[in-house]
Amino acid sequence: MSKDNGAPKTEPRPKPGLFKRIFGRKEEPAENVPEVSAREAQEQVEPAITPAAAAGVSGPEAASLEPSPAEKKSWWARLRDGLSRSSNSIGQGLAAIFTKRKLDAAMLEDLEDVLIRADLGVATAARISKKVGEGRYDKDIGVDEVKAILAEEIEHVLAPYAQPLEIDPARKPFVILVVGVNGSGKTTTIGKLAAQFSSSGHKVLLVAGDTFRAAAIEQLRIWGERLNCKVVSSEQGSDASALAFDAMKAASECGADLMLMDTAGRLQNRAELMAELQKIIRVMKKIDSTAPHAVLLVLDATVGQNAMSQVEIFGRVAGVTGLIMTKLDGTARGGILVAIAEKFGLPIHFIGVGEGVADLEPFEARDFARAIAGMEN
């Protein structure tokens, strides 16, 4: 247990010096966070909490929380924009291959190389190349036709794993444990999920389980304040498993529908840190033998092939039940999601293509496939 016996608490106001980066992409230690004024902090934090309805505010305060013009774009438009690096990379490769000459074996080998470089995976790349070649040797084939085949095959791979996160009302509170490596975007993703669940009528309790980073604790407190969600936390450096125990009790006592617990980022090759994660799960089961009811692994798309080992090891250690992939807008290797789905067969619940609340959405295989292929919806 922590020095304060794990007693949960919520500080009313976060320290101003921690505002600057807590809603940014990089999860950095608190000592690296520069000081900002209260006015700057207000301007930086509030846009990240949109939409106003999710925050449960009205009047003048609601006006300051309205979505930016970018957030008002349709999800398809944001998805296609977010995946533009990946689709442009693939599209340029296709344009270089499928010139006016007739289809031959060399072109199919080049196509396979382009798809492998986009991290779609060897098996998927080989299957798509074979599909393109069927009945088309010595015939003209255009880039648009190849893109259509590409989208069709990617959708075929992903469709079985595009599954919504089901909240079992019989499990109350429904406990969601969020895990992942440093910098994958766990804490921000939890805030976005809390906004979505709160706006749909769920009573959410947040648990600041990344006890290594003061910035992560403060970040969840800010989300809790804006969304009117209770936040259970303890001092920096305290025992996360003790916090989990207290949070499970608090969630039951306050009648929460959902409990979302953050965890410290940990590299998948650090055995002692993975053991701490297993301890959190064991402690949860002392309160509810079926908890956690969902273990969500947050993956950073920009790490490419390294995400494969993350899924393998976190799956083995923590019993991952579903995936969330973030930062797809920051990489040309968005195809890694296809390779992960084909190898591990885990449900993909959400994907993220930006920093705003509206930039995290339930995963749809068809939309993703057509966006990464550079097609119109």
N, C-alpha and C positions, 0 to 999 in steps of 0.2 A: 504493500500500500504506500501511497505517497506520504510526505511529511505531514500534510494536513488531513491524513486519513482518507485521502481520495475524495474529500467532500466536494461535490460539484458546486461551481459558482459561476456567475456571469457578471463581468465587470460592465458597468453602465456605459463607459466611454473608452474607446480604444486609444492607445497612445498615438499622438499625431505623427510621430516619426515613422510609423510603420505603414502609413497609408500608401505611399508612393508606388510600391511594387506589388502589394497584395492582390491586386486585380490584374496584374500583368501575366505574361505566360510563364516566365521563369520563376521557379520556386527557390528563392535565395535565402541564405541565413539572414537573421535579423540585423547582424552587424553590418551587412552590405546595403542596408536600406537607407537612402539619404533622407534627411529631414525635409519636410515641406510645411508650408503654412496651413492653418486650418482652412482658409479659403481655397487653397490649391487642392487640399485633401477632399473637400466637398465636391469640387468640380471633377476630380478624378474618379471618385467612388460612385457617385450617383448614376452616371450613364451606364455603368456595368450592372446595375440592378434592375434595369428595364425588363419587361414592361411595368407600368405603374400598377396595373391590376394585380400582378403577381405579388407586389409589395403591400397590397392592401391599404393604399393611401388614396387620398382624394384632395381636391382643391388645389391651391398653389403648389403644394409639395408634389402632387401628382404630375403637374405640368413639367416639373424639372426631371421627372422620371420617364417621360414619354420616349418611345423608341426613336433612334436617329433615322434619317432617311434611308441609310443602308439596311437597318433592321426592318424597315417597312417593306423591303423588297420581298417577293415571294420566296418560299424555301427553295424552289427549284432554281431560281436565279442566284440565290446565295450559294447553293450547292455547286452549280456549274461554275460560278466565279471562283469558289474555293478550290475546286479541283482543276482549275485551268492550268496550273503548272504541270500536273500529271497528264492531262489531255493534250496540252500543247507539245509536251515531250514525245508522247506516243504519235501524235498527228504528224510532227515533223519527220519522225522516223518512217512513218508510212509513206509520206510524200516523196521521200528520197528513194524508196524501194519501188513503189508502184508507178513507174513512169509509163510511157506509151508502149513499151515493149511487152510482148506476150508473157504470161505467167510461166515460170520454170522453177526447177528445184532450188536454184541458187536464191531466187527471190523469197521462197518459203523459209530457207535457212536464215536469211537476213531478217525476215519478219519474226521468227522465233527469238533471235538475238535481241531485237527491239523490245519484245514483250518481257523477256527475262531481265533486261536492264531496268524495266519499269517495275520490277519486283512482283510480277504476277505469279511467279513460280514456274519451275521447269515443266511440271505436268500440265498446267493450264496453257502455257505457251506452246507446248508441243501439240496439244489438242486443237487449239485455235488455228495453228498453222496447217494442220492436217485438214481441218474443216474448210479453210480457205482454198486448199488445193483440190478438194473433191469436185471432179467434173469440170475443172477450169484450166487444166494444163493446155498450153498453147493457145489460150484465149485471152482477150483483153479483159482486165479487171481494174476498176477504179478505186481510189481511196475511200470513197463513200460506201462502196459495197463491202470493203474490208472492215470499215468501222461498224457497219450493221452486224456483220458476223461476230466481231469482237464483243459488241454490246450484248448480243444474244447469248454468247457462251459465258460471259461474266455473270450475267443474270442467272443462267442455269446453275452455275456453281454456288452463288450467294443466296438464292431464293430459299433453300431449306433452312438457312440460319438467320434470316431476317425475322426475328421474333421480338414482340414487345415485352417489356418487363412487366410481368404479371404480379400484381399485389394480391396476395391471398387474404381476404378479409377475415378468415378464420384464425389467422396468425396475427394477433394484436398484442404488442406492436410487431409489425413486420420489420425485421431487422436486416438492414443492408450494410454490409461491410465493404468499403472501397479501398482497393489496394493498388500498388504499382510502384515503379521506380521513381527516383528523384526527378522532379521537373516534368512529369507526365501530365500534370494538370488536374490532379485528384481533387484538391480543395476547391478550386474554381468550378469543377464539374459538379461537385456536391452542392454548391450554392445554386447552380443552374437547375439541377434536378429538384432541389427544395422549392425553387420558384415555381417550377412546373407542377409539382405535386400540391403545393399550397394553393395555387390558382385553380386546381381541379377539386378542391374541397377537403383534401387530406390534412389532418393535424400532424405536423412534422416536428420531430425533435432532432436537433443536430448535436453531434458529439465531436469535439475538437481533439481527436485522437492522435494527431501529429504533435506529440508533446515535445519533440526535439526543436521545433521552430516556433518562436514567439509569433512570427508573422502569420503562420497558418492558424494559430489560435485566434488572433485578432481578426483575421479575415472571416472566419466562421461567425465570430461575434457580430461583425458588421452585417453579414447576411441575415443572421437571426434577428437583429434589430430592425432591418428593413422589411423582412418578411413576417415579422411578428411570430417568430418561431423560438421556442425555448432552446437554449444552448447549454450543454453540459461540458464543463472544461475543468482543468486543474492547472497547477503551476507548471511552467516550462521545466522539462526534465523529469517530471513525475512518471510513475508507472502507468503505461497505457492500458495494461490488462486490469489494473485496479479501477481505472476510469471506466472501462467497459462494464465492469461489475456494477458500479454506481449508476451508470447511464441506463442499464437494463432495468434497474429498480425504478429510476426516475421516470422512464418511459411508461412503465406500467402504472405508476402512481398518478401521472398527469393525464392518462388516457390517450396517449399518442397513437395514431394509426401507423405511423412510420418512424423508424429510427435510422438515421443516416450517420454512420461513423466513419470519420476520416482516419487514416493511418499515416505514419511517417513513411516517407519514400525510402525504399531499401533496394539495393542492387541485388539482382537475383542470385549472384554468386557469393553473397555474404551469409554463411550458414548461421551465424549467431543472430543476425537480424531476422532471418526467416524463422528461426526458433521463437523469437519474440512474437511474431505474427501468429504462430501456432498456439502460443500461450493465450493470446487474446481470444482466440476461438474457443479454447478449452474453458476459459472463464465464462464466456457467454453461455456455454452449454450447461453450466452449473445453475443458471437461472432458468433457461429454456433449452431443453435437450435438442430441440429442432433448430435452434439459432446457430449461426446466422442463416436467415432464410434465402439470402442472395449474397454472393461474393462477386463483386464487379471489379474486373481488372481494367484500369484505365491505361491505354496505350498511346504513346506519342508517335504519330505517323512518320515524323521526320527521322526516326532512328532506323528505319528500313528493316533490314534482315535481323537486327538485334531483337526486334519485337517477337520473333519466333521463339527465341530462347526464354523470353519473359513469360510467354504464354505457357510454355512447357513446364517451367520451374514453379511459377506461381500456381499453376493448375495442380501440380503434384503436392505442393506444400499447403496451400490454402483452400483447395477445392473450388476453384473458380467456376462460377455458374454462368457467367455472361461477360461480354466485352463491350467497352466503350472506346472508340478511337477518336482522339482529338488531333488538332493541328493539321488536318488534311490540306488546309490552305497554305501550309508552309513548306510543301515538299513536292517534288516531281515523281515521287515513288509511292503514290497512293495505292498502287496495285498490290502492296503488301497485304492489304486486307483480304484480297482474294486468295493469296497463298496461305494465309492463316486459317481462313475458313475451310479450305480444302484439306489442310493437314490435320486440324484439331477438331473441326466440327462443332465448335461452341456457338451458342446463340450470340448474335450481334444486336445489342439493344439500341445503342445511340451512336451517332457520329457527330463530330464538331468541325465546323469550317470557319471559325472566327471566335472573337472574344465576348460578344454580346450574349445575353440570355437566349435570344432567338436563334443563335447560331449553333445550338445543340438540339438535334431533333431525332425522333425514332428512325431507325435505319430502314430504308426501303431499297430492296435489291435492284429493281428496275431503274429507279432514279439514279442510283449510284452508277450502275452499269452504263447508262446512256451518257451521264455526265463525264465519266472518265474516258469514254470513247469519243467525246467531243461532238455529241449529236444533239439535236433539238429534242425537247421532251415530247 
